[in-house]
Amino acid sequence: MKIATYNVNGVNGRLNVLLQWLEEAKPDIVCLQELKAPQDKFPVKAINDAGYNAIWHGQKQWNGVAILARNMEIEEVTRILPGDEDDVQSRYIEALIDGIVIACLYLPNGNPAPGPKLEYKLKWFDRLAHRAETLLSLKVPVILVGDYNVMPTELDVYKPEKWVKDALFLPEVRKAFKDIVSQGWTDAIRTLYPNEKIYTFWDYFRNAFQRDAGLRIDHFLLSPQIAKVLRSGGVDRYVRGWEKTSDHAPVWIEIDKK
């Protein structure tokens, strides 16, 4: 089974890119972030015509997450990350697909830091940690996947010294990510490529993609039940080179599913 995550950076504006990638890569499950579309403007017909069922949590102009599944039913669990009933940002959706809990997330950026946006990010991380712990305690297959907006280590950023004051690389943000992993989760891509520079995002500015000045901010965290059947994974970085594409590339893993 092939599972992917893709911050599409505007699902309608980049629909042709998304559909072309779906046709070529043929993932079984896809988590999308940054839809930038209200609930009623999600391109569900085009997604269905491509062979995918979908659930989504839209929001006008910003944010937005979705889960797609090819030839499989999607049973929605929740579209709210517990812990703050006043939070109206559409950044989380969780579903059960073929016996696997899939949590698709889009963590806040946190910049400018310090400030209220960083505080919101850290509180969101804390809420995610509580949800992750709850899901782990169920002892069922779970994948926490999406755009975490954090580079966990210096290996995950092209020039660490330039990012020391950025909310994606602050010590407290990296610690928040590490604390979740330490609950018993497996960082799939880093496990597969322990010593390699693997990037998932390249800015539009300063020829970042051409210079390979990238960041690894899109992550798969696997419960032990999934980690033991992890087979392969990678980044479809060629998609980042397409015309009118997202500044992220799709990231994927393959697992043995009996």
C-alpha positions as CSV (number, residue, x, y, z in Angstrom):
1,M,0.0,0.0,0.0
2,K,1.3,3.4,-1.0
3,I,0.5,6.4,1.3
4,A,1.4,10.0,0.4
5,T,1.3,13.5,1.7
6,Y,1.3,16.6,-0.3
7,N,1.0,20.3,0.7
8,V,-0.7,21.3,-2.6
9,N,-0.6,25.1,-1.8
10,G,-4.0,25.8,-3.4
11,V,-6.0,22.7,-4.5
12,N,-8.0,24.6,-7.2
13,G,-5.1,26.7,-8.6
14,R,-2.9,23.6,-8.8
15,L,-5.6,21.0,-9.6
16,N,-3.9,20.0,-12.9
17,V,-0.6,19.4,-11.1
18,L,-2.4,17.3,-8.5
19,L,-4.3,15.2,-11.0
20,Q,-1.2,14.6,-13.1
21,W,0.7,13.4,-10.1
22,L,-2.2,11.2,-9.0
23,E,-2.3,9.6,-12.4
24,E,1.4,9.0,-12.5
25,A,2.2,8.0,-8.9
26,K,-1.1,6.2,-8.2
27,P,-1.0,6.4,-4.4
28,D,-3.6,4.4,-2.5
29,I,-4.1,7.1,0.2
30,V,-3.2,10.8,0.0
31,C,-3.2,13.5,2.6
32,L,-3.4,17.0,1.3
33,Q,-2.7,20.3,3.1
34,E,-3.1,24.0,2.4
35,L,-6.2,23.5,0.3
36,K,-6.9,27.3,0.4
37,A,-10.5,26.6,-0.5
38,P,-13.8,26.8,1.4
39,Q,-15.7,23.6,2.1
40,D,-18.1,24.0,-0.9
41,K,-15.2,24.8,-3.4
42,F,-13.3,21.6,-3.0
43,P,-13.0,20.0,-6.5
44,V,-14.6,16.7,-5.4
45,K,-15.9,15.8,-8.9
46,A,-12.4,16.0,-10.4
47,I,-11.0,14.0,-7.5
48,N,-13.8,11.4,-7.8
49,D,-13.3,11.2,-11.6
50,A,-9.6,10.5,-10.9
51,G,-10.7,7.4,-9.0
52,Y,-10.5,8.7,-5.4
53,N,-13.0,9.1,-2.6
54,A,-12.4,12.1,-0.4
55,I,-13.2,13.9,2.8
56,W,-12.0,17.4,3.5
57,H,-12.1,20.3,5.9
58,G,-11.9,23.5,4.0
59,Q,-11.4,27.1,4.9
60,K,-11.7,30.3,2.9
61,Q,-8.3,31.5,1.6
62,W,-6.1,29.6,4.1
63,N,-5.3,26.2,5.6
64,G,-7.5,23.2,4.7
65,V,-6.8,19.5,4.8
66,A,-8.1,16.5,2.9
67,I,-7.8,12.7,2.8
68,L,-8.2,10.8,-0.5
69,A,-8.4,7.0,-0.9
70,R,-8.3,5.0,-4.2
71,N,-11.0,2.3,-4.3
72,M,-11.4,2.3,-0.5
73,E,-14.0,3.7,1.8
74,I,-13.1,6.5,4.2
75,E,-14.7,6.6,7.6
76,E,-14.3,10.0,9.1
77,V,-13.4,10.0,12.8
78,T,-13.0,13.8,13.5
79,R,-12.0,17.0,11.9
80,I,-11.2,18.7,15.2
81,L,-7.9,18.4,17.1
82,P,-9.1,18.1,20.7
83,G,-7.9,20.6,23.3
84,D,-9.2,24.0,22.1
85,E,-12.9,24.4,21.2
86,D,-12.3,28.0,20.1
87,D,-9.8,27.0,17.4
88,V,-11.5,27.5,14.0
89,Q,-8.5,26.9,11.8
90,S,-9.0,23.8,9.5
91,R,-5.7,22.0,10.2
92,Y,-6.7,18.5,11.2
93,I,-8.8,15.6,9.9
94,E,-8.7,12.0,11.0
95,A,-10.2,8.9,9.3
96,L,-10.2,5.1,9.3
97,I,-9.2,3.5,6.0
98,D,-8.8,-0.2,5.6
99,G,-8.0,-0.7,9.2
100,I,-5.5,2.2,9.5
101,V,-6.1,5.4,11.4
102,I,-4.9,8.3,9.2
103,A,-4.4,11.7,10.8
104,C,-3.8,14.4,8.2
105,L,-2.4,17.6,9.8
106,Y,-1.1,21.0,8.8
107,L,0.8,22.5,11.7
108,P,0.9,26.3,12.1
109,N,4.0,28.0,10.7
110,G,4.6,30.1,13.9
111,N,6.3,33.1,12.3
112,P,7.0,35.9,13.2
113,A,8.6,34.6,16.3
114,P,8.4,35.4,19.1
115,G,4.8,36.3,19.2
116,P,1.2,35.0,19.3
117,K,1.7,32.9,16.2
118,L,4.5,31.0,17.8
119,E,2.5,30.6,21.0
120,Y,-0.4,29.2,18.9
121,K,2.0,26.8,17.2
122,L,3.4,25.4,20.5
123,K,-0.1,25.0,21.9
124,W,-1.1,23.2,18.7
125,F,1.9,20.9,19.1
126,D,0.8,20.2,22.7
127,R,-2.7,19.3,21.6
128,L,-1.2,17.0,18.9
129,A,1.0,15.4,21.5
130,H,-2.0,14.5,23.6
131,R,-3.9,13.2,20.6
132,A,-0.9,11.2,19.5
133,E,-0.6,9.6,22.9
134,T,-4.3,8.7,22.9
135,L,-4.0,7.1,19.5
136,L,-0.8,5.2,20.5
137,S,-2.6,3.8,23.5
138,L,-5.2,2.1,21.2
139,K,-2.5,-0.2,19.9
140,V,-3.9,-0.1,16.4
141,P,-2.1,1.0,13.1
142,V,-1.9,4.8,13.0
143,I,-0.1,7.3,10.8
144,L,0.3,10.9,11.7
145,V,1.1,12.6,8.4
146,G,1.4,16.0,6.9
147,D,3.1,19.3,6.9
148,Y,4.6,19.7,10.4
149,N,6.4,23.0,9.7
150,V,9.5,21.8,11.6
151,M,12.9,20.7,10.6
152,P,13.8,18.1,13.3
153,T,17.6,18.2,12.9
154,E,20.3,20.1,11.1
155,L,20.3,17.4,8.5
156,D,16.8,18.6,7.5
157,V,17.7,22.1,6.4
158,Y,20.1,23.3,3.8
159,K,21.8,26.0,5.9
160,P,21.0,25.5,9.6
161,E,22.8,28.7,10.7
162,K,20.3,30.8,8.7
163,W,17.3,29.4,10.4
164,V,18.2,29.6,14.1
165,K,15.6,32.3,14.8
166,D,12.9,30.9,12.5
167,A,9.8,29.3,14.1
168,L,10.4,26.2,12.0
169,F,13.7,25.6,13.6
170,L,13.6,27.0,17.1
171,P,14.8,24.7,19.9
172,E,11.3,24.6,21.5
173,V,9.6,23.7,18.2
174,R,12.1,20.9,17.5
175,K,11.7,19.7,21.1
176,A,8.0,19.5,20.6
177,F,8.4,17.3,17.6
178,K,11.0,15.1,19.3
179,D,8.7,14.7,22.4
180,I,6.0,13.3,20.2
181,V,8.4,10.9,18.4
182,S,9.6,9.8,21.8
183,Q,6.2,8.5,22.7
184,G,6.9,5.6,20.5
185,W,6.5,6.9,16.9
186,T,8.8,6.2,14.0
187,D,9.9,9.1,11.7
188,A,9.5,7.0,8.5
189,I,11.6,9.0,6.0
190,R,14.5,9.6,8.5
191,T,14.4,5.9,9.4
192,L,14.7,4.9,5.7
193,Y,17.4,7.5,5.0
194,P,19.3,8.0,8.3
195,N,22.2,10.0,7.0
196,E,21.0,11.6,3.8
197,K,19.8,15.1,3.0
198,I,16.1,14.6,2.1
199,Y,14.1,17.8,1.4
200,T,10.4,18.1,0.8
201,F,10.1,21.9,0.4
202,W,11.9,24.5,-1.7
203,D,11.0,28.2,-1.6
204,Y,9.9,30.0,-4.8
205,F,12.5,32.6,-4.2
206,R,16.2,32.8,-5.0
207,N,16.2,29.7,-7.2
208,A,15.9,27.5,-4.1
209,F,14.8,24.4,-6.0
210,Q,17.6,24.8,-8.6
211,R,20.1,25.2,-5.8
212,D,18.6,22.4,-3.8
213,A,18.2,24.8,-0.9
214,G,15.5,22.8,0.7
215,L,13.8,21.9,4.0
216,R,12.3,18.6,5.3
217,I,9.1,19.7,6.9
218,D,6.6,17.0,5.7
219,H,6.7,14.0,7.9
220,F,5.2,10.5,8.5
221,L,5.1,9.4,12.1
222,L,4.2,5.7,12.3
223,S,2.8,3.7,15.2
224,P,4.7,0.4,16.0
225,Q,2.1,-1.6,14.1
226,I,2.9,0.4,10.9
227,A,6.6,0.8,11.5
228,K,7.2,-2.9,11.4
229,V,5.7,-3.2,7.9
230,L,7.4,-0.1,6.5
231,R,9.0,-1.1,3.2
232,S,10.1,2.0,1.3
233,G,9.6,5.7,0.9
234,G,10.7,8.8,-0.8
235,V,10.0,12.3,-2.2
236,D,8.7,12.9,-5.7
237,R,10.9,15.9,-6.0
238,Y,10.4,16.0,-9.8
239,V,6.9,17.4,-9.2
240,R,8.4,20.5,-7.7
241,G,10.0,21.2,-11.1
242,W,6.6,21.2,-12.9
243,E,5.1,24.5,-14.2
244,K,2.7,26.2,-11.7
245,T,3.5,23.7,-9.0
246,S,3.5,23.8,-5.2
247,D,6.6,24.8,-3.3
248,H,6.3,21.3,-1.6
249,A,6.9,18.0,-3.3
250,P,4.8,14.9,-2.6
251,V,6.2,12.5,0.0
252,W,5.3,8.8,0.2
253,I,5.8,5.6,1.9
254,E,5.0,2.0,1.0
255,I,3.9,-0.5,3.6
256,D,3.1,-4.2,3.4
257,K,-0.6,-4.6,3.9
258,K,-1.9,-8.1,4.4
